[in-house]
């Protein structure tokens, strides 16, 4: 996600600030062991316009090789 976000901002010529991403995986109840969903939280200071930061996060998810390679649902959000 972080690499996809950086590449997307560069491609769109958007200057972003330093950021961090926190990902929490939630395991399923039944075997085989697996994750059912993930919470992905992006630090709020990445860009001054919250709407654009949220759009960058959603668009980065769409092009992320890793998140597109795992199953489960994703909750995307900015820090409050």
C-alpha positions as CSV (number, residue, x, y, z in Angstrom):
1,X,0.0,0.0,0.0
2,X,2.7,2.5,0.9
3,X,4.6,2.0,-2.4
4,X,1.4,2.2,-4.4
5,X,0.4,5.4,-2.6
6,X,3.8,7.0,-3.2
7,X,3.8,6.0,-6.9
8,X,0.2,7.2,-7.4
9,X,1.0,10.6,-5.8
10,X,4.1,11.0,-8.0
11,X,2.2,10.1,-11.1
12,X,-0.5,12.6,-10.3
13,X,2.1,15.2,-9.3
14,X,0.8,15.5,-5.8
15,X,3.3,16.4,-3.1
16,X,2.5,14.3,0.0
17,X,4.0,14.5,3.5
18,X,5.6,11.7,5.5
19,X,3.0,9.1,6.5
20,X,2.5,5.8,8.1
21,X,0.0,3.1,7.5
22,X,-1.4,0.7,10.2
23,X,-2.9,-2.5,9.0
24,X,-4.8,-4.8,11.3
25,X,-5.8,-8.3,10.1
26,X,-8.8,-10.1,11.5
27,X,-8.7,-13.9,11.5
28,X,-11.6,-16.0,10.5
29,X,-13.2,-18.4,13.0
30,X,-12.9,-21.6,11.0
31,X,-10.1,-23.7,9.4
32,X,-8.1,-23.3,7.4
33,X,-6.6,-20.4,9.2
34,X,-7.2,-17.2,7.2
35,X,-7.9,-13.5,7.5
36,X,-11.4,-12.4,6.8
37,X,-10.9,-8.6,6.7
38,X,-8.4,-5.9,7.2
39,X,-8.5,-2.4,8.6
40,X,-6.1,0.0,6.9
41,X,-5.5,3.3,8.5
42,X,-3.5,6.1,6.9
43,X,-2.0,8.9,9.0
44,X,-3.9,12.1,8.7
45,X,-1.0,14.5,7.9
46,X,-0.2,13.0,4.5
47,X,-2.0,15.8,2.6
48,X,-3.8,18.9,3.8
49,X,-7.1,18.2,1.9
50,X,-8.8,15.3,3.6
51,X,-11.0,14.4,0.6
52,X,-7.9,14.1,-1.7
53,X,-6.1,12.1,0.9
54,X,-9.0,9.7,1.2
55,X,-9.2,9.4,-2.6
56,X,-5.4,8.7,-2.8
57,X,-5.9,5.9,-0.2
58,X,-8.8,4.3,-2.1
59,X,-7.0,4.6,-5.5
60,X,-3.7,3.2,-4.0
61,X,-5.7,0.1,-2.7
62,X,-6.9,-0.5,-6.3
63,X,-3.4,-0.8,-7.7
64,X,-1.7,-2.5,-4.8
65,X,-0.3,-5.9,-5.8
66,X,-0.3,-7.3,-2.3
67,X,-3.8,-6.2,-1.3
68,X,-5.1,-7.4,-4.7
69,X,-3.5,-10.8,-4.1
70,X,-5.1,-11.6,-0.7
71,X,-8.7,-12.4,0.0
72,X,-11.0,-10.6,2.4
73,X,-12.5,-7.2,2.7
74,X,-10.8,-4.0,3.4
75,X,-11.8,-1.0,5.5
76,X,-9.9,2.1,4.4
77,X,-9.8,5.2,6.6
78,X,-7.7,8.2,7.6
79,X,-6.7,8.8,11.2
80,X,-9.3,10.9,13.0
